[in-house]
Amino acid sequence: MPGSENLNAMTRDEHWMRAALRQARRAVGFTSPNPPVGAVVVRQGEVVGRGCTQPPGGPHAEVMALAEAGARARGATLYVTLEPCAHFGRTPPCTNAVLQAGIARVVAALEDPHDIVAGRGFARLREAGVEVSVGVCEAEARSLLQPYLKHVRTGVPYGILKCAVSLDGKIATRTGDSRWVSGEEARRRVHRLRQECDAVTVGVGTVLRDDPRLNVRLPGKRRDPIRVVLDSQARTPVDAALFGPGGPVIIAVTERAPRERVDALAARGAEVLMVPEEAGHVSVAALFALLGSRGVMSMLLEGGGTVAAAALQAGVIDRLLFFMAPLLIGGRDAPTPVEGEGAGMMAEALRLDGLEVRRVGADLAIEGYVHRYC
């Protein structure tokens, strides 16, 4: 069959790149502000080295894989999900490690769009005589790296809106009771999502009503996100559960917040951020921009309908995840996941792209995209 050798070579490259992608997924949530990258070293049809990006200041994926491969890396192929860096940062250039190891060929999923990389890694390798192929499993790598790709392009964190709703579109009863709309498996998935994100955000109404901890409660290795509360007037109680074990606490307030409340929250250990006001509330867009400038690449919004409406209006939400439970709550006063004025005409309604529906325990997980960074 004409071209079968090329087809087989591509199939092999895709096979090994997917092994590198599996390594990259292990790093999601632990690498910010660096991207989660995976790498494998393959010699004579066998993986001899594996690695993923370590927490900031630690080795990159390529270095980890090459270290495991040792002398077996000489003459081998390195599969990596993102272009190796060629600059000095917290760690030396990965291209140096690749060349010193004697790698003969590098296969990468995509070029790093960051200004300090942007093709320089590939150019350095080619100049040294290394064969370089780019674009293998590119779509899968881009999907995994959406937060990094958005942050590099815009400086703003990737926004994920998560809601648990009943079949009739309610997030709580008319009395405000919301424990629990979704089932146990869905709640475990939310904890994994928190671990994957740099920050989790709610409005002060959620804090006053539900007193959430907003930490990660999973067995084994875990990493807690920054806990952010949109609280224009600093109403968060100093004995709120979110001051317990978990990540740092940020209370985003406006100039209208009473000084004594701001001081009390700061004394409790929170970082109180003064954020511009919009429509009487903390500006979600300004908050995202401020945290993005600090290296926060991804933010999970778990707040109620008011926060969700503000975030969607601000254009900071890129992905939505709704857990739909087999419940009927009813009642015209029961809250919905997106409040505010809403669309006046169907043509104005937000339409999602790339919709996926799957079972999570007794619930349905419905996921879609507002923006994609491909």
Sequence and secondary structure as in RCSB ss.txt:
>XXXX:A:sequence
MPGSENLNAMTRDEHWMRAALRQARRAVGFTSPNPPVGAVVVRQGEVVGRGCTQPPGGPHAEVMALAEAGARARG
ATLYVTLEPCAHFGRTPPCTNAVLQAGIARVVAALEDPHDIVAGRGFARLREAGVEVSVGVCEAEARSLLQPYLK
HVRTGVPYGILKCAVSLDGKIATRTGDSRWVSGEEARRRVHRLRQECDAVTVGVGTVLRDDPRLNVRLPGKRRDP
IRVVLDSQARTPVDAALFGPGGPVIIAVTERAPRERVDALAARGAEVLMVPEEAGHVSVAALFALLGSRGVMSML
LEGGGTVAAAALQAGVIDRLLFFMAPLLIGGRDAPTPVEGEGAGMMAEALRLDGLEVRRVGADLAIEGYVHRYC
>XXXX:A:secstr
 TTHHHHHHHHHHHHHHHHHHHHHHHHTTSSTTS   EEEEEETTEEEEEEE  STTS  HHHHHHHHHGGGGTT
 EEEESS    S SSS  HHHHHHHHT  EEEES    STTTTTHHHHHHHHTT EEEE TTHHHHHHHTHHHHH
HHHHSS EEEEEEEEETTS SS TT   TTSS HHHHHHHHHHHHHSSEEEEEHHHHHHH    S   SSS    
EEEEE TT    TT GGGSSSS EEEEE TTS HHHHHHHHHTT EEEE  EETTEE HHHHHHHHHTTT  EEE
E   HHHHHHHHHHT   EEEEEEES     TTS  SS SS  SSGGGS   EEEEEEEETTEEEEEEES    
